[in-house]
Amino acid sequence: MLPIVLVLLDGLGDRAHDVLGGRTAGEAAATPNLDALTARGSCGLLHGVGPGRAPSSEVAHWAMLGYRPDEFPGRAVFEALGRGQEVSAEHVFAYAALRPAERRDDGWWLTGRPHPERDAEQTAGLVERCNGIEIDGLTFSLEHVWRGESVLRISGGADDRVTDTDAFFRDRHPVLRPRPVVPEAERTARACEEWSREVLRRLEGEPFNLITLKWFGRPRAVPSFRERHGLSGSFAAESAFLRGLGRCVGLEPIEAKLDLGLVAERLDAGDSFVYVHDKRVDEAGHTKDPQQKQRAIEELDAELSALPTDRAIVGVTGDHATPASPEVIHSGDPVPLLVAGPGVRADAVTSFGELDCAHGILGQLRGSDLMPVLLNAADRPLFLGSRPTPVDGADGYPAKELLEPLI
């Protein structure tokens, strides 16, 4: 059986742009290394959660790693875990962001954000001023992270099924009222609204006077990556929330960007799964400059000349599309997928891009199909019809200890 290496180029998918001759940034980019890998492997298109659906990174990653929506704990839990905080299912978590806001006729509007260095000391002090507020039996505890942003921990029997107050587009919508998604969350939603008003009172007259909330969640018991797929290893990413996601499923979090030297080290150490993430293509997509996204893809391709396809199954794909235009955050467009390595069949595709990969042998897949495809290529598919593992939703052979005989 072979180890698996997954290279995740965040925001890789795109839409066609006139400035690029009606091509996506990936199609227009000169990618000799990815093209060579494509010519030796199997290709397809991947929809993170389904055709036309525009997922956030954490939602797409969760599906692509073989986990179900009902198991998803919420991004705030990942943010806490990625920063070394301990979490408990007794608490509800949210991500809290200190911001400047002004009162207008139709509500409070955000007007910017703190500077990460110049305002660091002041924002930390303002966050601490709002720490420990108690409302209706719920205690709101803030742990400052950076730039006035914090992980909020709500204790006292809160419900995580509450909507965000952060409208995301500060130039389009005012700060929102938290609403319960289910009747059982009514108490928590009311307390979050009162907490938001209390924060405004405590910070009145300050340059940063409001704290938004988003990504509510609660830790949930889920099978580890080893239990579900029979794999163990590492999860390398610069983003704290992604390292927290890795920690959540039992993969060793490593703070690093794309580094093929690190991949080789982890394989040498015996990892059966190595995940490496790079954010540069996504960041370029958010500039809304197609040519800048094209350049970012070309820059990354230059770093992909030594992928270990001689001793591992290597998958290269993205989690979602971040179009370089128009003004959307993410879109529901598919991303290219290639799988290469020992024994992987080469199809007729020779260029890495959406239109070319659409002709590949893998066809069009959903995020939940990714791990079974990689496991199959690595000679690790779970033989359906037999019951070698009690783990719900298992895709690969179970961990060794589950197969040990009775003593």
C-alpha positions in Angstrom: 0.0 0.0 0.0 1.2 3.5 -0.8 1.1 6.7 1.2 -1.0 9.7 0.0 0.1 13.3 -0.5 -2.6 15.9 -1.0 -1.5 19.3 -2.4 -4.3 21.8 -1.8 -4.1 25.0 -3.8 -6.6 27.2 -2.1 -9.1 29.0 -4.3 -7.7 27.3 -7.5 -11.0 27.3 -9.4 -11.9 30.3 -11.5 -14.2 31.7 -14.2 -13.3 32.7 -17.8 -11.9 36.3 -18.3 -11.8 38.4 -21.4 -8.4 39.7 -20.4 -7.1 36.1 -20.5 -8.7 35.4 -23.9 -11.8 33.8 -22.4 -9.8 31.4 -20.2 -9.5 30.9 -16.5 -6.3 31.9 -14.7 -5.4 28.3 -14.5 -5.9 27.7 -18.2 -3.9 30.8 -19.1 -1.0 30.1 -16.8 2.2 28.5 -18.0 2.3 25.3 -15.8 5.0 22.9 -17.2 5.3 20.9 -14.0 1.6 20.5 -13.5 1.1 19.7 -17.2 3.8 17.0 -17.0 2.1 15.5 -14.0 -1.3 15.7 -15.7 0.1 13.8 -18.7 1.1 10.9 -16.3 -2.0 10.8 -14.2 -5.8 10.7 -14.1 -7.8 13.9 -14.2 -11.2 15.3 -13.4 -13.2 18.2 -12.0 -14.0 18.5 -8.3 -17.0 20.3 -6.7 -16.2 20.9 -3.1 -19.8 20.3 -1.8 -21.7 20.0 -5.0 -22.3 21.7 -8.4 -23.0 25.4 -8.2 -22.5 25.6 -4.4 -19.9 28.1 -3.2 -18.4 26.7 0.0 -16.1 28.4 2.5 -12.6 26.7 2.8 -13.5 25.0 6.1 -16.7 23.5 4.7 -15.0 22.3 1.5 -12.1 20.8 3.4 -14.4 19.0 5.8 -16.1 17.3 2.9 -12.9 16.6 1.0 -11.4 14.9 4.0 -14.3 12.5 4.2 -16.4 14.1 7.0 -20.2 14.7 6.9 -22.0 18.0 7.5 -23.7 16.7 10.6 -20.2 16.1 12.1 -19.0 19.7 11.3 -18.1 21.5 14.5 -18.0 25.1 13.1 -14.9 27.1 12.1 -14.6 28.8 15.5 -13.7 25.5 17.0 -11.0 25.1 14.4 -9.8 28.6 15.2 -9.5 27.7 18.8 -7.7 24.4 18.2 -5.3 25.9 15.7 -4.1 28.3 18.4 -3.5 25.6 20.9 -6.7 26.3 23.0 -8.4 23.4 24.6 -12.1 22.9 23.7 -15.0 21.2 25.3 -18.4 20.1 24.1 -19.8 21.9 27.1 -19.0 25.3 25.5 -20.1 27.1 22.4 -17.5 28.9 20.4 -17.7 31.9 18.0 -15.1 34.1 16.3 -15.2 37.7 17.6 -13.8 40.6 15.8 -13.3 44.1 17.3 -14.1 46.8 14.7 -14.8 50.5 14.3 -18.5 51.2 13.6 -20.7 54.2 13.2 -24.5 54.5 13.9 -26.6 55.3 10.8 -30.3 55.4 10.3 -30.6 51.7 9.4 -28.1 50.3 12.0 -24.4 50.0 12.9 -22.0 50.0 10.0 -18.4 48.8 10.1 -15.9 51.4 8.8 -12.7 49.5 8.8 -10.5 47.2 11.0 -7.6 47.7 13.4 -4.0 47.8 12.1 -2.3 44.5 13.3 0.8 46.3 14.6 -0.1 49.9 15.3 -3.3 49.1 17.1 -2.2 45.9 18.7 -1.8 47.0 22.3 -5.0 49.2 22.3 -7.2 46.5 20.8 -6.0 43.8 23.2 -7.0 46.2 26.1 -10.4 46.8 24.6 -11.0 43.1 24.2 -10.1 42.5 27.8 -12.6 45.2 28.9 -15.3 43.0 27.3 -14.1 39.7 28.8 -16.3 37.8 31.2 -19.7 39.4 30.6 -22.5 37.4 32.0 -26.0 37.5 30.5 -29.0 35.2 31.4 -26.7 32.6 33.0 -24.3 32.5 30.1 -20.7 33.7 30.5 -18.9 35.2 27.4 -15.1 34.7 27.7 -12.8 36.2 25.1 -9.3 35.0 24.3 -7.5 37.6 22.2 -5.7 36.3 19.1 -4.5 39.2 17.1 -5.6 42.6 15.6 -8.6 42.7 18.0 -9.8 39.3 17.0 -10.6 36.7 19.6 -12.1 33.3 20.1 -15.3 33.7 22.1 -16.2 30.8 24.5 -19.8 30.8 25.8 -20.4 28.6 28.9 -23.6 28.0 30.9 -25.6 25.8 28.5 -25.5 27.8 25.3 -26.7 26.5 21.9 -24.5 26.9 18.8 -27.3 27.2 16.3 -27.2 31.0 16.0 -26.6 33.2 13.0 -23.7 35.5 12.5 -23.8 39.2 13.4 -20.8 39.8 11.0 -22.4 40.7 7.6 -19.0 40.0 5.9 -19.5 42.7 3.3 -19.3 45.8 5.5 -20.0 48.1 2.6 -23.2 46.4 1.7 -24.9 45.5 5.0 -25.0 46.7 8.6 -24.1 44.6 11.6 -26.8 41.9 11.8 -29.0 40.8 14.7 -28.2 37.2 15.8 -31.1 34.9 15.1 -31.9 31.4 16.4 -31.8 28.7 13.7 -34.0 26.4 15.9 -36.3 27.3 18.7 -33.9 25.8 21.3 -31.3 28.5 20.4 -33.6 31.4 21.3 -32.0 32.0 24.7 -28.5 32.0 23.2 -29.5 34.3 20.4 -31.1 36.8 22.7 -28.1 36.7 25.0 -25.7 37.3 22.1 -27.7 40.3 21.1 -27.6 41.8 24.6 -23.9 41.0 24.8 -23.4 42.9 21.6 -25.2 45.9 23.1 -23.3 45.7 26.3 -20.0 45.7 24.3 -21.2 48.9 22.6 -21.9 50.5 26.0 -18.5 49.5 27.4 -16.6 50.7 24.3 -18.6 53.9 23.7 -16.2 56.7 22.5 -13.4 54.3 21.6 -12.1 54.2 18.1 -12.9 50.5 18.0 -16.3 50.2 19.5 -18.1 47.0 18.3 -17.4 43.3 18.3 -18.9 41.1 15.6 -19.6 37.4 15.9 -19.5 34.6 13.3 -18.8 30.9 12.8 -20.7 29.6 15.8 -20.0 26.0 16.7 -19.4 23.3 19.3 -16.9 20.4 19.4 -18.4 17.1 18.3 -17.1 13.6 18.7 -15.9 12.4 15.2 -13.8 9.5 14.1 -10.1 10.3 13.8 -8.6 10.4 10.3 -6.9 7.1 11.1 -10.2 5.5 12.2 -12.1 6.7 9.2 -9.5 6.1 6.5 -6.7 4.0 8.1 -4.2 6.8 7.5 -2.2 8.9 9.9 0.2 11.8 9.3 0.5 15.5 9.1 -1.4 18.6 8.1 0.8 21.5 7.0 -0.9 25.0 6.6 -0.1 28.6 7.4 -3.7 29.3 8.4 -4.5 28.6 12.1 -8.0 27.4 11.4 -6.7 24.8 9.0 -4.2 23.5 11.5 -7.0 23.4 13.9 -9.1 21.3 11.5 -6.1 18.9 11.2 -5.9 18.7 14.9 -9.6 18.0 15.2 -9.3 14.8 13.1 -6.0 13.7 14.7 -3.5 14.8 12.0 -0.4 16.5 13.3 -0.7 20.2 12.6 2.4 21.9 11.2 2.7 25.7 10.5 4.1 25.8 7.0 3.2 26.7 3.5 3.9 24.5 0.4 7.2 22.8 1.1 8.1 19.7 -0.8 11.2 19.2 1.4 8.8 18.9 4.3 6.7 16.4 2.3 9.8 14.2 1.8 10.7 14.4 5.5 7.2 13.3 6.6 7.2 10.4 4.1 10.6 9.4 5.4 9.2 9.5 8.9 6.5 7.0 8.0 3.4 9.2 7.4 0.8 7.5 5.4 -1.0 10.8 4.7 0.6 14.2 4.1 -1.5 17.3 3.5 0.1 20.6 2.3 -1.9 23.8 1.8 -1.0 27.0 0.0 -3.0 30.2 0.2 -1.4 32.3 -2.6 -3.7 31.5 -5.4 -6.8 32.3 -3.2 -5.2 35.6 -2.1 -4.5 36.5 -5.8 -8.1 35.7 -6.7 -9.4 38.1 -4.0 -7.5 41.0 -5.7 -10.0 40.6 -8.6 -7.1 40.8 -11.1 -7.1 37.8 -13.4 -3.5 38.3 -14.4 -2.3 38.4 -10.8 -4.0 35.1 -10.2 -2.4 33.7 -13.3 1.0 34.8 -12.1 0.3 33.2 -8.7 -0.4 29.9 -10.3 2.7 30.1 -12.4 4.8 30.8 -9.3 3.4 27.8 -7.5 3.9 25.6 -10.5 7.6 26.4 -10.4 7.7 24.9 -6.9 6.1 21.6 -7.9 8.9 20.0 -9.8 9.7 17.5 -7.2 6.4 15.9 -6.2 7.1 12.4 -4.9 5.1 10.5 -7.5 7.7 7.7 -7.5 6.7 6.6 -4.0 3.3 8.1 -3.2 -0.1 8.8 -4.6 -0.2 12.5 -5.2 -3.4 14.5 -5.6 -3.4 18.1 -6.6 -6.6 20.2 -6.5 -8.3 23.1 -4.9 -11.0 23.5 -2.3 -13.2 26.0 -4.2 -13.2 28.6 -6.9 -12.1 32.2 -6.0 -13.0 34.0 -9.2 -10.7 36.8 -10.2 -13.9 38.6 -11.2 -16.7 39.4 -10.6 -17.2 40.7 -7.1 -18.0 37.4 -5.4 -16.1 35.8 -2.5 -16.2 32.3 -3.8 -18.2 30.7 -6.5 -19.7 27.2 -7.2 -17.4 26.6 -10.2 -15.4 23.3 -10.2 -11.7 23.0 -9.6 -9.2 20.9 -11.6 -8.1 17.6 -10.0 -5.2 15.4 -10.9 -4.1 12.1 -9.3 -0.7 10.6 -10.2 1.7 8.1 -8.8 2.7 4.4 -9.1 0.0 2.4 -10.9 -2.2 5.4 -11.7 -3.6 5.2 -15.2 -2.7 8.1 -17.6 -5.7 9.4 -19.4 -5.6 11.6 -22.5 -5.4 14.9 -20.7 -2.0 16.7 -20.9 -2.8 20.2 -19.6 -3.8 21.2 -16.1 -6.9 23.5 -16.3 -10.7 23.3 -15.9 -11.6 22.6 -19.6 -8.9 20.1 -20.1 -9.4 18.2 -16.8 -13.1 18.0 -17.6 -12.1 15.3 -20.2 -10.3 13.2 -17.7 -11.1 9.7 -16.7 -12.2 10.7 -13.1 -15.1 12.7 -14.5 -16.9 15.2 -12.2 -16.6 14.5 -8.5 -17.9 15.9 -5.2 -15.7 16.6 -2.3 -16.8 13.5 -0.5 -15.5 11.4 -3.4 -11.9 12.6 -3.0 -10.7 10.4 -0.3 -12.2 7.2 -1.8 -10.5 8.1 -5.1 -7.1 8.6 -3.4 -7.4 5.5 -1.2 -8.3 3.4 -4.3 -5.2 4.7 -6.2 -3.1 3.9 -3.1 -4.4 0.3 -3.0 -6.3 1.1 0.2 -10.0 0.9 -0.8 -12.4 -0.5 1.8 -13.8 -3.7 0.4 -17.5 -3.0 0.6 -19.6 -6.0 1.7 -17.2 -7.0 4.4 -17.2 -5.4 7.9 -13.6 -4.9 9.0 -14.3 -1.8 11.0 -17.0 -0.5 13.3 -16.2 3.1 12.4 -19.2 4.9 10.8 -18.5 6.2 7.3 -15.1 4.4 7.0 -13.5 4.7 3.5 -10.2 2.9 4.0 -8.9 -0.1 6.0 -9.0 0.5 9.7 -6.2 1.3 12.1 -4.0 -1.7 12.9 -5.2 -2.0 16.5 -8.8 -2.5 15.3 -7.6 -5.7 13.5 -5.6 -7.2 16.3 -7.0 -10.6 17.4 -8.4 -11.3 20.8 -5.9 -12.3 23.5 
